[in-house]
Amino acid sequence: MTSALCALALLAALAGPAVLRLYHRPGAVTGRDGRLSTSTALALAWTLILVWLLLSILGYGLTAGGGVRYFDGPDGPLSSLTSVYLPLLGGPYVALIAAKTVVGMRVESGTLAKPAPRPTATGRRPLRELIANDSGRTDLVDLQYVVLSAVTMLYVVLFFLSDVRAGLPRLPSEIWALTGAPAGAYLVNKLATRANPVITHVEAADGLLTVEGGGFAEPRLTVDDTALAATADPATGALTAPLPATARPPFTVVVTSRGLRSDPYRYEPAG
């Protein structure tokens, strides 16, 4: 019981400052577009957990474990490190490196639109970005990657706390699939995502509709399926169009570019 409490205290000492740092300055877990990066956040979380496990085992070995002899033998506390835990960590890092490479290449070649997100009032990014696409809609692939990874992390943490003396929990080697398979699906999703236009913000004022986003090549703008004559701002790329007198909020805005449709954007005036 004492060992588990000490391990929990160490986890709080490691995770607390890291979470506070990322809360106030989330740059370490944001992508090139300024949004929270799912792959970066999960890779960082797995790194933190593995460091915590190793430090907790080291602390136990140097105190209650009796020193160097605690680590000896084929069934020592670190015996499953290379067979289970490094592969468990490897999936998120492969996804992180490959996803950044793929997205960067696609953005540079023009086959993927990654407009900058709207700034928030607090300057912080909402956690929902971890499971959402660039339009703010929930992405099922990102959602399953985050959920399965979180469940696997909880599994590892609870089994370790149940018996700190035993070292790294003796998990089945196949458990790496709980991070590897979602990481693979996440990467394939990045490869398969089409270059649809992305709407990040819509504003209606003084009879004029302004649509912000990216990927607006040869755009066709509609409000509740009514086509509008849109003009693109050469500086920002935003679309502007006169709003019909019959259009009353809330309404749905869609941009079609080269045959590809954006996610519908539901506009509702603030207040």
Solvent accessible surface area in square Angstrom, and as a share of the most:
residue,aa,sasa,rsa
1,M,180,0.80
2,T,98,0.57
3,S,35,0.23
4,A,17,0.13
5,L,95,0.48
6,C,82,0.49
7,A,4,0.03
8,L,80,0.40
9,A,62,0.48
10,L,52,0.26
11,L,38,0.19
12,A,66,0.51
13,A,64,0.50
14,L,48,0.24
15,A,23,0.18
16,G,29,0.28
17,P,83,0.52
18,A,36,0.28
19,V,91,0.52
20,L,111,0.55
21,R,143,0.52
22,L,40,0.20
23,Y,115,0.44
24,H,112,0.50
25,R,160,0.58
26,P,24,0.15
27,G,54,0.52
28,A,72,0.56
29,V,12,0.07
30,T,31,0.18
31,G,21,0.21
32,R,180,0.66
33,D,23,0.12
34,G,30,0.29
35,R,20,0.07
36,L,18,0.09
37,S,16,0.10
38,T,6,0.04
39,S,2,0.01
40,T,18,0.11
41,A,22,0.17
42,L,16,0.08
43,A,2,0.01
44,L,72,0.36
45,A,32,0.25
46,W,8,0.03
47,T,43,0.25
48,L,46,0.23
49,I,17,0.09
50,L,19,0.09
51,V,64,0.37
52,W,0,0.00
53,L,1,0.01
54,L,61,0.30
55,L,74,0.37
56,S,11,0.07
57,I,1,0.00
58,L,81,0.41
59,G,34,0.33
60,Y,31,0.12
61,G,0,0.00
62,L,117,0.58
63,T,105,0.61
64,A,76,0.59
65,G,23,0.22
66,G,46,0.44
67,G,19,0.19
68,V,117,0.67
69,R,194,0.71
70,Y,33,0.12
71,F,59,0.25
72,D,88,0.45
73,G,51,0.49
74,P,125,0.79
75,D,115,0.60
76,G,7,0.07
77,P,6,0.04
78,L,66,0.33
79,S,50,0.32
80,S,10,0.06
81,L,39,0.19
82,T,97,0.56
83,S,65,0.42
84,V,6,0.03
85,Y,6,0.02
86,L,82,0.41
87,P,51,0.32
88,L,1,0.01
89,L,32,0.16
90,G,27,0.26
91,G,14,0.13
92,P,0,0.00
93,Y,76,0.29
94,V,96,0.55
95,A,1,0.01
96,L,24,0.12
97,I,114,0.58
98,A,25,0.20
99,A,5,0.04
100,K,90,0.38
101,T,73,0.42
102,V,23,0.13
103,V,26,0.15
104,G,7,0.07
105,M,126,0.56
106,R,40,0.14
107,V,56,0.32
108,E,137,0.61
109,S,79,0.51
110,G,60,0.58
111,T,63,0.37
112,L,23,0.12
113,A,14,0.11
114,K,56,0.24
115,P,17,0.11
116,A,77,0.60
117,P,25,0.16
118,R,102,0.37
119,P,113,0.71
120,T,49,0.28
121,A,116,0.90
122,T,95,0.55
123,G,57,0.55
124,R,73,0.27
125,R,42,0.15
126,P,64,0.40
127,L,139,0.69
128,R,116,0.42
129,E,26,0.12
130,L,33,0.16
131,I,42,0.21
132,A,12,0.09
133,N,54,0.28
134,D,30,0.16
135,S,27,0.18
136,G,38,0.37
137,R,118,0.43
138,T,60,0.35
139,D,28,0.14
140,L,136,0.68
141,V,40,0.23
142,D,9,0.05
143,L,58,0.29
144,Q,56,0.25
145,Y,0,0.00
146,V,30,0.17
147,V,72,0.42
148,L,65,0.32
149,S,0,0.00
150,A,52,0.40
151,V,81,0.46
152,T,0,0.00
153,M,25,0.11
154,L,105,0.52
155,Y,87,0.33
156,V,0,0.00
157,V,20,0.12
158,L,98,0.49
159,F,105,0.44
160,F,1,0.00
161,L,29,0.14
162,S,91,0.59
163,D,73,0.38
164,V,9,0.05
165,R,162,0.59
166,A,41,0.32
167,G,1,0.01
168,L,0,0.00
169,P,9,0.06
170,R,125,0.46
171,L,14,0.07
172,P,77,0.48
173,S,56,0.36
174,E,119,0.53
175,I,11,0.06
176,W,121,0.42
177,A,41,0.32
178,L,70,0.35
179,T,0,0.00
180,G,16,0.15
181,A,65,0.50
182,P,4,0.02
183,A,5,0.04
184,G,33,0.32
185,A,43,0.34
186,Y,9,0.03
187,L,35,0.18
188,V,92,0.53
189,N,37,0.19
190,K,43,0.18
191,L,101,0.50
192,A,69,0.54
193,T,56,0.33
194,R,148,0.54
195,A,36,0.28
196,N,38,0.20
197,P,2,0.01
198,V,15,0.09
199,I,2,0.01
200,T,25,0.14
201,H,39,0.17
202,V,2,0.01
203,E,80,0.36
204,A,23,0.17
205,A,58,0.45
206,D,154,0.80
207,G,47,0.45
208,L,82,0.41
209,L,0,0.00
210,T,39,0.23
211,V,0,0.00
212,E,52,0.23
213,G,20,0.19
214,G,15,0.14
215,G,35,0.33
216,F,26,0.11
217,A,35,0.27
218,E,134,0.60
219,P,43,0.27
220,R,130,0.47
221,L,0,0.00
222,T,10,0.06
223,V,5,0.03
224,D,79,0.41
225,D,131,0.68
226,T,73,0.42
227,A,57,0.44
228,L,24,0.12
229,A,83,0.64
230,A,35,0.27
231,T,89,0.51
232,A,52,0.40
233,D,57,0.29
234,P,141,0.89
235,A,92,0.71
236,T,98,0.57
237,G,31,0.30
238,A,11,0.08
239,L,0,0.00
240,T,41,0.24
241,A,1,0.01
242,P,87,0.55
243,L,34,0.17
244,P,42,0.27
245,A,85,0.66
246,T,125,0.73
247,A,17,0.13
248,R,168,0.61
249,P,57,0.36
250,P,66,0.41
251,F,0,0.00
252,T,34,0.20
253,V,0,0.00
254,V,11,0.06
255,V,0,0.00
256,T,26,0.15
257,S,6,0.04
258,R,177,0.65
259,G,67,0.65
260,L,41,0.20
261,R,129,0.47
262,S,5,0.03
263,D,43,0.22
264,P,60,0.38
265,Y,52,0.20
266,R,136,0.50
267,Y,15,0.06
268,E,111,0.50
269,P,72,0.45
270,A,109,0.85
271,G,128,1.23
